[in-house]
Amino acid sequence: MTDLMTLVSDLRRPRLLVRAARAGLTEYSRARDLRRLMRVSQAPAPERALSELLAEEERVEATRRAGDASYSFVRHIELLIAMMAEVRLLPRPGAA
């Protein structure tokens, strides 16, 4: 779990993407948005969701960096929003 938190906190993305994602957190609905983003009928546990979101975000980031025309900034922001929200659901180290 801590590894997932470390991976997310170590991400370096353009400031504009991060700011847009933070702004979108207020409208995030796990039941609606996570299922749609992950293309599943039931939202998985936060650990599994975050792991899969990280992998997908890496692919989208690689597409962005390559300058590929298939890059979707909307999807990228949605993934970042979901990642930020899922991190908040992870148990905190030392919390009992």
Buried (B, 14 or more C-beta within 10 A) or exposed (E): EEEBBEBBEEEEEEEEBBEBBEEBEEEBEBEEBBBEBBEEEEBBEBBEBBBBBBEBBEEBBEBBEEEEEEBEEEBBBBBBBBBBBBBEEBEEEEEE
